């Protein structure tokens, strides 16, 4: 059944790429394949195109997506590394300001403390993964975890769709947009998708910035549990399985592929193959992300978590953009 799900994702990815090449407006191709893939997935999910029993298998897009991310490491330009240390300023600032803003905004809107914390950590660090790691540490209720994950997914959907258009309208450089997307978009797949929708170089920068940001997930989760002050949370340790799942192993795969390419382990044709395969696998992931976006969840969530999540996303996006502008990323 999983193979059936991947087959649908691959077929939808192929259709998305063909549609992107066919649609021409004013002599250009305005719709990237990844953007079309997201809409195809969302359309399939929200129109009930597939029976519910098939839905779990269509959500198994993380495996090809992770392989796609690692393959793209072969095309990473080492020249981009020069400006990346400065991006840590953007990462730390957006994480700190974004977390406390979202937490206290949620409190003002009457949300429970734990739901506020989950919305904050999901928006500022690593979306659903950060929520999944933090939730058991602070003993959040199931509905709080579900609410926060759903809110993050819906907000990230809109970011990946609209950010590239805003970036082009603002005239951002590839490096500037990559750092902006890498620090502003919640989940890793959506971040990478937004970067590559904007451009090749932006996708590379967004990928490495987001994977760097993900490395702070475990530390943030533990600090949040300590901040809540419960003795059992303060003494609790991440289980082995949770630790393995939370650790950003894909970052090392991505870096390893980049090092192999720089050292000449891959021929130019080999690098081209890895880049093409990586983009297609990520395109499959974009279809999966679209399929995982259920707009019916809005009614179930109520509006206060959504308002908190969306305003928080706007603030994080704005702070990140301001810092990118102030630090003059122009490469």
Long-range contacts (C-beta under 8 A, 24 or more apart in sequence): 1-54, 1-57, 2-57, 2-60, 4-54, 4-57, 5-54, 5-57, 5-58, 5-59, 5-60, 5-61, 6-60, 6-61, 6-64, 6-284, 8-58, 8-287, 9-58, 9-61, 9-64, 9-284, 9-285, 9-287, 9-288, 10-280, 10-284, 12-37, 12-40, 12-41, 12-44, 12-284, 12-287, 13-37, 13-280, 13-283, 13-284, 13-286, 13-287, 15-40, 16-40, 16-283, 16-286, 16-287, 17-280, 17-283, 32-164, 32-196, 32-197, 33-283, 34-193, 34-196, 34-197, 34-282, 34-283, 34-286, 35-160, 35-161, 35-164, 35-197, 35-286, 37-283, 37-284, 37-286, 37-287, 37-290, 38-157, 38-160, 38-161, 38-193, 38-286, 38-287, 38-289, 38-290, 38-293, 39-290, 40-287, 40-290, 41-286, 41-287, 41-288, 41-289, 41-290, 41-291, 41-292, 41-293, 42-157, 42-290, 42-291, 42-293, 42-295, 43-290, 44-290, 44-291, 45-290, 45-291, 45-292, 45-293, 45-294, 46-293, 46-294, 46-295, 46-296, 55-291, 58-288, 58-291, 59-288, 59-291, 59-292, 60-288, 61-189, 61-284, 61-285, 61-287, 61-288, 61-289, 61-291, 61-292, 62-285, 62-288, 64-281, 64-284, 64-285, 65-189, 65-281, 65-282, 65-284, 65-285, 65-288, 66-250, 66-253, 67-278, 67-281, 68-277, 68-278, 68-279, 68-280, 68-281, 68-282, 68-284, 68-285, 69-188, 69-192, 69-207, 69-211, 69-250, 69-253, 69-254, 69-278, 69-282, 70-250, 70-253, 70-254, 70-256, 70-257, 70-278, 71-257, 71-274, 71-275, 71-277, 71-278, 71-281, 72-203, 72-204, 72-207, 72-254, 72-257, 72-274, 72-275, 72-278, 72-279, 72-282, 73-253, 73-254, 73-255, 73-256, 73-257, 73-258, 73-261, 73-274, 74-257, 74-258, 74-260, 74-261, 74-266, 74-270, 74-271, 74-274, 74-275, 74-278, 75-200, 75-204, 75-261, 75-271, 75-274, 75-275, 75-278, 76-204, 76-207, 76-208, 76-254, 76-257, 76-258, 76-261, 77-201, 77-204, 78-258, 78-262, 80-175, 80-201, 80-204, 80-205, 80-208, 80-331, 83-175, 83-179, 83-329, 83-331, 84-205, 84-208, 84-209, 84-212, 86-327, 86-329, 87-179, 87-182, 87-183, 87-209, 87-212, 87-329, 88-212, 89-323, 89-327, 90-179, 90-183, 90-320, 90-323, 90-324, 90-327, 91-182, 91-183, 91-209, 91-212, 91-213, 91-216, 93-319, 93-323, 94-124, 94-183, 94-184, 94-316, 94-319, 94-320, 94-323, 95-124, 95-125, 95-213, 95-216, 95-220, 97-315, 97-316, 97-319, 98-123, 98-124, 98-312, 98-315, 98-316, 98-319, 99-123, 99-124, 99-220, 101-312, 101-315, 102-308, 102-309, 102-311, 102-312, 102-315, 102-316, 105-308, 105-311, 105-312, 106-304, 106-305, 106-308, 109-304, 109-307, 109-308, 110-304, 111-304, 111-305, 111-308, 112-144, 113-228, 114-138, 114-139, 114-140, 114-141, 114-144, 114-228, 115-140, 115-144, 115-147, 115-148, 115-305, 116-308, 117-224, 117-228, 118-144, 118-145, 118-148, 119-148, 119-151, 119-152, 119-305, 119-308, 119-309, 119-312, 120-312, 121-220, 121-221, 121-224, 122-148, 122-149, 122-151, 122-152, 122-186, 123-152, 123-155, 123-186, 123-309, 123-312, 123-313, 123-316, 124-316, 125-213, 125-214, 125-216, 125-217, 125-220, 126-186, 126-187, 126-188, 126-213, 126-214, 126-217, 127-152, 127-153, 127-156, 127-186, 127-187, 127-188, 127-190, 128-152, 128-153, 128-187, 129-187, 129-188, 129-214, 129-217, 129-245, 129-246, 130-217, 130-220, 130-221, 132-245, 132-246, 133-217, 133-218, 133-221, 133-238, 133-242, 133-245, 133-246, 134-220, 134-221, 134-224, 134-225, 136-242, 137-221, 137-222, 137-224, 137-225, 137-233, 137-236, 137-238, 138-224, 138-225, 138-228, 138-230, 138-233, 139-230, 139-232, 139-233, 147-301, 147-305, 148-305, 148-309, 150-294, 150-297, 150-300, 150-301, 151-301, 151-305, 151-306, 151-308, 151-309, 151-310, 152-186, 152-187, 152-309, 153-187, 153-292, 153-293, 154-293, 154-295, 154-297, 154-298, 154-306, 154-309, 155-186, 155-309, 155-310, 155-313, 156-185, 156-186, 156-187, 156-190, 156-313, 157-190, 157-289, 157-290, 157-293, 159-184, 159-185, 159-186, 159-190, 159-194, 159-313, 159-317, 160-185, 160-190, 160-191, 160-193, 160-194, 160-197, 160-289, 163-194, 163-198, 163-317, 164-194, 164-197, 164-198, 167-198, 167-202, 168-198, 170-321, 172-198, 172-324, 173-329, 173-330, 173-331, 174-198, 174-199, 174-200, 174-201, 174-202, 174-205, 174-331, 175-201, 175-202, 175-205, 175-329, 175-330, 175-331, 176-324, 176-325, 176-329, 176-330, 176-331, 177-202, 177-205, 177-206, 178-202, 178-203, 178-204, 178-205, 178-206, 178-209, 179-205, 179-206, 179-209, 179-320, 179-324, 179-329, 180-317, 180-320, 180-321, 180-324, 181-206, 181-209, 181-210, 182-206, 182-207, 182-208, 182-209, 182-210, 182-212, 182-213, 183-209, 183-210, 183-213, 183-316, 183-320, 183-323, 184-313, 184-316, 184-317, 184-320, 184-321, 185-210, 186-313, 187-289, 188-214, 189-282, 189-285, 189-286, 189-288, 189-289, 190-289, 192-282, 193-282, 193-285, 193-286, 193-289, 196-279, 196-282, 207-254, 208-254, 211-248, 211-250, 211-251, 211-254, 212-251, 214-248, 214-251, 215-248, 215-251, 217-246, 217-248, 218-243, 218-246, 218-247, 221-246
